Amino acid sequence: MSQDVYVAGVGMIPFTKPGANEPYPQMAAKATRQALADAGIGYELVQQAYVGYVYGDSTCGQRAVYEVGMIGIPVVNVNNNCSTGSTALFLARQAVASGAADCVLALGFEQMSPGALGSKFDDRPSPFERFEEVAVELVGPIEVPFALRYFGGAGLAHMKEFGTKVETFAKIRAKASRHAANNPLALFRAVVTEEDVMVSPMLWPGVMTKLMACPPTCGSAAAIVCSEAFAKKHGLDMSVRIRAQAMTTDVPAAFEARDMREVVGFSMTRNAARQVFEAAGIGPQDIDVVELHDCFAHNELITYEGLGLCPVGGAEKFVVDGDNTYGGKYVTNPSGGLLSKGHPLGATGLAQCYELTHQLRGTADKRQVEGARLALQHNLGLGGACVVTLYERV
């Protein structure tokens, strides 16, 4: 038996560059207090907490929530690479939907270091061993950080099969900057043009420039999810409901297809989206606004196809026609996305939840997608895990 789950409150602090941030307990506490205030409840009513972060010692989740209160509730620490925040949300929703709890906190934060992502445990097998074997076979031992090699390689595969131009990725990055200009919580709010993106430092000749990659970021975001009975009892906002949600992991195609798009989770995305649409009884054409995982402009383009927003091979036309922004078929990443808003790994999925909740409430200010009723969230982590969530304005 499953009961409806509502997003009663959301909170998010401005994302910053590493070194400009407060320590993670303070960042997380601020986001949590915002979510509680937005819901209009005290922390003593929260029955469980799922706390996501990638870089930190065990029980950092407790250290973070203890800043808000020590009330003896279960606190579960969550780590699923870049999909950590949405995994925390997935677990919080499950707890409420199953009846195990009536009010749950999903919290994500990250205190990152400057520079590219890297392994912290070099004395044991890497979770990316098999991914690396395929990547070396398909794109060679190019000397770039592993995430850039994987996602750049995926973009290159799309370029080779469909003739996609590198300038199309620049268009996606420029679009992200125009959206972020209206988001006071985004790290980068300056508008850049397609030309600016193309002349930024080249990371992979002919494939990727620096502005096509998201920056390391620090920040936190949180959500309070609850049951219908709890919301009614406490007079909470019930305007946003999680209508469907799915979490997927890699299938054999990730390695066997010998396709870099599969290495970075195309099938995970497609399978999660299909499960969500089937559960909700709708199709991609019914979606009004999307927050998707644009860690690189290349992944945004590939994800359009994975989510079914356009046909496979049709992503470049989708971008050129402006169907990924205001006035087109779908507004994608009105927040500015990871490319402009920033990507504090553990917080990203809940920052997406924050944005889409405000979109459906009609409180997104200059970013508002008029008449938004159905919102789709896509959050992906290599290694791998993908969470797709469908929100509905009730």
N, C-alpha and C positions, 0 to 999 in steps of 0.2 A: 504494500500500500504506500502510495506517495502523495504528499501534500504540496500545495503550491508554496513557492518560496519568493519572498519579496525583498528588494533592496531598499531597506528603510533609511539608511544613512551612508554617506560617502565622505571621505576626507583625503586631502592631498596637499603636500607642501611644494613650493617651487623647487624644481630640479636645478642642481648646480654642478659645476665642474669639481672634480676631486680636489680637495684642499680648501675649497670655499664652503664646505658643508659643516654642519654640526656633527658630533658623534652620533652613531646610529641609534642609541637609546633615546636621545632627544628628538631626532627626526621622526622616529616611529611613534613616540608618545604624542607628538603634535598631530600627526595624521590620524591617530586613533581618537584623540580628543575631538578633533573636527568631525569625524564620522559619528561619534556619540552625540555631539551637539546637533549635527544635522538630523539625526534620528530623533533627538529629543528625549534621550534616556540616559541614565547613569550607568557606569561600568558594572555596578553590582547586579544588573539584570542580564549581563552576558553570561552564558552558560558554558561556552567552549571558545577556544581561540586556536586558529591555524595561522602560523606565522612563517612567512617565506623569506629566505635570503640565500644567496649562493656563497658569498665570501664571508666566512665567520666561523667561529668555534661552535660546537654543539651547545644548545640551550641559550644561544643569543636571543631566541624568541622570548624566553622567560625574562631575560635581562631587559628586553624592550618593553614588555607589557607590565612589568613590575613598576615601571615609571608611572603608570596610570593607576595601578592598584594591585594589591596582593590579596586576591579573593579565593584562592585555592582551587580554581577551575582547571580542567585539563588544558594544557598548552602543548600543541603538536608543532614541532619544527619541520619545515618543508624545504626541500632543495630539489629542483628539477630543471637546472640551468635556466635559460631565458624564459621558460614557461612557469617559473616558480610561483609568481603572484597569482596566475590564473589557476594553478594547481591548488593553492591554498583556498581560493574561491570555490573550486570544484568540491573540495572536501567539506567546506563549510556548508555549501548547498546540499550536499548529500546528507549531512547530519540533520539538517532541518527537514528535508524532504522525507527522510526515513522515520521521522518522529523521535530521533534520539535526543534532539535539543530543539528549543523554540527560538532561541536568539543566539547567534554565533558571530564572532569577529573573525574576519579574514584580513590579515595585515601583511604587507610586504615592505621591505626596505633593502637598501644596499649602500654600503660605504665602500666605494671603489677606489682603486689606485689609478694613476695616469697610465696611458698606454694601452696596448692591445691585450685582449684576454689571453691568459695562459694557465697552465697547470700549476697547482700548488703542492701536488704530491708526486714527485718524480721518482720515488723509490718503489713504485708498484705499477701494475699494468694500467694503462690509460683507458678510459671508457671510449676513446676515439680510435683505438688501434685498427679496428676493421674499417672504419670510415677513412682513416689515413691511407690504408692500403689501396682502397679504390680511388681515392683522390690522386695519389701519386701515379697510378696507372692511367687515369683519364686526363689529368692536366699537367703531370710531370712534377718534379720537385722544385717548383717555383718558390723562391725565398720571400714569402710573405706570411703574416700571421695566419694560423690555421682557419679561423672563421672567414677571413677574407678569401683564402684559397677555396674554401668550400662554396661560399655564396657567389664569389666571383666566377668560379667554375660553373656554377649552375646558370648564371647569366650568360656565360660564354656558350654553354650548350644550347640555350634558347637562340642566341645570335646565329649560331651555325646552322640550326635546323630551320629557322623561320626568317633569317635575314634581319633580325632585330638590330637596330642601330644603337650604338653606345649613347647617342644623343637622346634616345628615348628614356634612358635611365636618368639623364640630366633633367629631362622634363619632369620626372617624378620628384626629384629632389627639389626643384624649383617650386613645384606645387606644394610640397610639404612646408616650405618656408613661407609661402603666402598664407597658408592656414595658421601656422604658428605665430604669425604677426599679431593675431587676435587672441592669443592664449597667454595670459600673464604668468602662468606657471611653467611655460616652456623655457628650456635652457637657451636656445637660439631663436631670437625673434626678428632678426634682420632678414629682409627679403633678398633672396639671391635669384639671379636669372639663369636660364639654361646656359648662357655663355659663361657666367661666373663659375658654374659647376664644371664646365669643360676645361677651363684654364686653371682650376685648382690643381695642386700637386698630383702627379700621376702615381697611383699605387700599383697598377697593373696595366702596362701600355695597351691601349686599345680596348680595355675592358672596364677599368674602374679608376675614378679620381677620388681624392680624399673626401670631397663633399658628398660622395655617394655612400659613405659609411657613417653609421651612427657613432656618437662620441661616448666614451666612458663617462658615467654620470652617477651622482649621489642623490638620494631622495627616498621618499616614502609615500605610500598611499594605503588606504584602508576602506573596508566596507562592512556594514552591519547588515546581516541577512536574517530574516525571521519568518515565522509561519503566519498564516492568516489570522489564527486565533490570537497569537501574541500581539500582532499589529492592532487588531480591533480592541483588545483589552487595554492597550496603552495609548490608543489614539494615534498610531503612527501613520506616516505617509505610505499608502499602498498603490501609488501610481505607477511603479515600475516592478514588473514581475519577471523572474527568470523563466521563460517559457520552455526552453530546452537547452541541454548542455551535453557535450560529449568530450571525452578525453581518449586519445589514441596514442599508440606507440608504433615504432617501426615495424614494417612487414618485410619479408624476404627481398622485395624489390629494391629496398634501400641499398643492398649490395649486389644483388644478382642482375639488376637491369643495366648495370654499367652506364648510369646516367647521373650526372652530378645533381640534377634536379631531384632525383629520388634520394640521393645522399643527404640533401638538406630538408627532406621531409615532405615532398609533394604528395605522396600517398597518404601520409598521416593527415595532412590538411584536407585532402579530398574525402577521406573516409570519415573524419570527424564532421565535416560539413554535411555529408550525406546523412549521417546519423541524426544530426540536429534537424535538418529539413524534413526528414521522414517522421521524426517524433512530433514535430510541430504541424505537419500537414501543409507545408508551404514550400515555395521554391525560392531560388536566389532573386528572381524578379520581384519578389514581394518586399525585399529589404530596402530601407530608406537611407541608412547611414552605417558605415563600417569603420571599426578600428582594427587594423591588421598589423602583423608583425613585420615592419619595414626596417629590420636591423641593417639592411643594405637596400638601396633602391632596386637592386636586382631581385631581391626576395619579394618586394612589393609586387613587381610585375608578374613573377611566377605565381604568387598567391592569388592574383585576380583569377587566374585560370583554375587553380586548385579549389577555390571557393565557388566556382561556377558563375562568377560575375561576367565572364566572357568565355568564348570557346577556347579550347587549347589551340595555341597559335595565333589567337586574336588579340593578345594583350597589347601589342604595339598600336594597333588601330584604336583600341579602347582608350589608350593614353592620348594619342594624337587627336581623337575626336572629342576629348575633354569629358569623357564619361566617368572619370574618376574624381570629379570635383563638383563644386556648386554649379548648377545649371545642366549637369549631365545626368546619367542614369543613377549613379551612386556617389555620395560624398564619402570619400575614403580618407581616413585619418584627419578629421577636422581639427584635432588637437595639435596637429603638426607631426604626429607620429614619433617613432623612435628617432628618425633622422633629425628632427628639429626640436622636439620636446625633450629628447634625451632618453637614455636606456639604463636606468639603475635596475639591474637584472631582476631582483626579487620584487621590486615595486611595479614593474611595467604592466603586468596583467591587471593589477588593481587600479593603476592609473587609467587604463583603458575602460575599466568598469566605471570609474569616476566620470570620465568624459561622456560615455553613453548614457549614464543615468541622468546627467544634466541635459543631454540632448532630448531624451524622452520626457523629461519634466518640462522642457521648454525654457530652461534657465541657463542656456549656453551663451547668452549675450551675443556678441558679434559673430560667433562661430555657429550660431543656431541654424540647424537644417529645418526649414519650415515644414510643419506637419509631420515630423518624424514619429512613426508609430512602432516600427520594428527596427531593432539595431542588432548588428552582428559583430561579435568580438572574436578575433583570431590571435592566439599567442602560442609561439612555437619555441621549443628548446631543442638544441642538438643533443643527440645521444640516445634516445630522443623522446620527446613528448609534445603533443599538440592538444590544446584545449580550445574548442569553439563553443561560444555561448550566445544564445539568442535571448535578447531582452524585448519585452513588450510593454508599451504604454497601456495601462488598464483604464 
